[in-house]
């Protein structure tokens, strides 16, 4: 079911990117959309992932009314947090754009701020929907949440096509926000329909644990997202259209990444949490190793194939309308350095999520911070920001971050199994 949702989401996602390419190409408006809505989309995905991977293990250990009671308390607490986040993004949008796009021309600053503010309406919906998705995943009900990205892409594309004449680049943000609230409605009614009609018992959760675990996972997700944000920010210094070219490249990497990470991790997490609760750590580690071996083979093959076929594939997918042959060359150049990120990113995510299921939260944070440090170091080393160099720091950083996490995790494993 998760795979079906990913297939639908990415097919529609390519249509969304094709519409973006047709209307904006790699021009200045495309840079505006990339640094504002692109960054917001990364942040929203980070929130959704955090909520699911923080609370599925907690909810899995409970049954019936106790599970419902814990969910309701989580929902009340984090709904306020997500509404506050939305308000903060709206208020501090100018400062955020200064950080996200330091090289953006001043004449495009105001449109980028406006797009970010309109799109920020989606953040509360995405976050609250993710808490509901955690409950659904605990019950092995994947369908309502599996089509999250498909819904966002459909409404973003529809908003762009239907409202472009009236709102220009802002039409993308309007459609994106509408899609987030439609998806929230879907998971809300699905989760509520499965709750028992009787009033759940009162529970006294350990709020320190409920806050600490999401903070750890959010910290890791933020560090992974920071690789993308930092790379995009540096791209704004490399000339007009480079930030947009990086965003197109990231979309191309994001498709195989979604297929490698989401189905495996979303179905793996409840199993690892269950094995941990039963004291079967050896079986949990064995399951993680098999998953990583399969993902590694797929990631290396996908990366090699993508690099070899990048120009004809990019031209076939996007080269029409405002997306010219020069746009294809620029995107292909950026993709060359960024494509190996697929290997490190997918393996680092899978390893980290498995460790979160085993309640080992510190190791992924260390590996994520190391990956960002390597990325920043390499980007500062390249004095001439040629398009081919934009994604190299992210690729090397994520691969080295995965290797460091493997070394640390295996050392911890030996102690746990001794």
Residue, then its C-alpha position, 0 to 999 in steps of 0.5 A: x500500500x505504501x509502495x502504491x502511494x509512492x508510485x502515485x505520488x511520484x508519477x503525479x510529482x513528475x507531472x508537477x515538476x513538468x508543469x513547473x518547468x514549462x511555466x518557469x524553466x530555470x529563470x528567476x521565478x523558478x529560483x523564487x519557488x525553489x528557495x521558498x516552497x522547496x524549503x518549506x516542503x523539505x521542512x514539512x516532510x521532516x515534521x511528518x517523518x519525525x511524528x511517525x517515527x517518534x510515536x509509532x513505537x510508543x503507541x505500539x506498546x499499548x492497546x485499546x483505550x490506553x493507546x487512544x488516550x495517549x494519542x489524544x494527549x499527543x494530538x492536543x499537545x502537538x496541535x498547539x506546537x504546529x499552529x505556533x510553528x505556522x505563525x512563526x514562519x509567517x512572522x519571520x518569513x523575511x529573515x528566513x528567506x535571507x538565510x535560505x537564499x543569501x544570493x537571491x536578487x533583491x528584486x525577487x526577495x519580496x515574492x519569495x517571502x510572499x510564497x513562503x507565507x502562503x505555503x506556511x499555511x500547510x505546516x499545521x495541517x502536515x504536522x497534525x496529520x502526521x500524528x494521526x498517521x502514527x496511530x494509523x500505522x500502529x494499526x497497520x492501516x497505511x492507505x490513508x497516509x500513503x497518498x500524502x505526497x500524491x495529494x500534495x502534488x495533485x493540488x499543487x499542480x492543479x493550483x498552478x494550472x488553474x490559477x497561474x493567470x491570476x496569481x502567477x508563481x503564488x498559485x503553486x503555494x496556494x495549491x500546495x496549502x490546499x492539498x495539505x489540508x485535504x490530506x489532513x481531512x483524509x487521515x483525520x476521519x480515518x483515524x477517528x473512525x477506528x477509535x472506540x466509542x467508549x471514553x478512554x481511560x486516563x493515562x499519565x504519560x511521561x512528558x519528558x519522554x514524549x518530548x525528548x524522543x520527537x526532539x531527538x528524531x527532529x534533530x536528526x531530520x533537521x540535520x539531513x534537511x540542512x544538507x539540502x538547505x545549505x546546498x540550495x543556499x550556496x546555489x543562489x550564489x552560483x548564478x541565476x537559475x542554479x537554485x532552481x536547477x538544484x531543486x530539479x535535481x533533488x526531485x530526480x533524486x527524491x523519486x528513487x529515495x522515496x522508493x528505497x526509504x519509505x516502504x522499507x522504513x514505514x513497515x520496518x519500524x513497527x516490527x523493530x519496535x515489537x522485536x525490541x519489546x520482546x527482547x529479541x534484539x538479535x532478530x531486530x539487528x538481523x532484519x536491519x542488516x538485510x534491509x540495508x543490503x537490499x537498499x545498498x544494491x538498489x541505491x548504487x545501481x540507481x545512482x549509476x544509471x541516473x548519472x549515465x542517462x541524466x541528459x536524455x532523461x532530463x530533456x525527455x521529462x522537462x524540456x518544453x516551454x520555458x525549460x530550454x536546452x540550456x536548462x537541460x545542460x544546467x540541471x544535468x551538470x548539477x545532478x552529476x555532483x548531487x546524484x551520489x547523495x542517493x546512496x548515503x542519504x537512503x542508507x543513513x535514513x534507514x539505519x537511523x530509523x532502525x536505531x530510533x525503533x531500538x530507542x538508540x537516538x544519539x548515534x544518528x544525531x552524531x552522524x547527521x551533524x558529521x554529514x553537515x560539517x563535511x558538506x559545509x567544509x567542501x562547499x567552502x573549499x570550492x571557491x569557484x561554484x561551478x554547477x557540477x560542484x554544488x551537490x558534491x558536499x552533500x554527496x560526500x557528507x551523507x556517504x561518510x555520515x552513513x559509514x560513521x553511523x555504521x561503525x558506531x552502531x556496530x560497536x553499540x550492537x556488540x555491547x548490547x548482545x554481549 
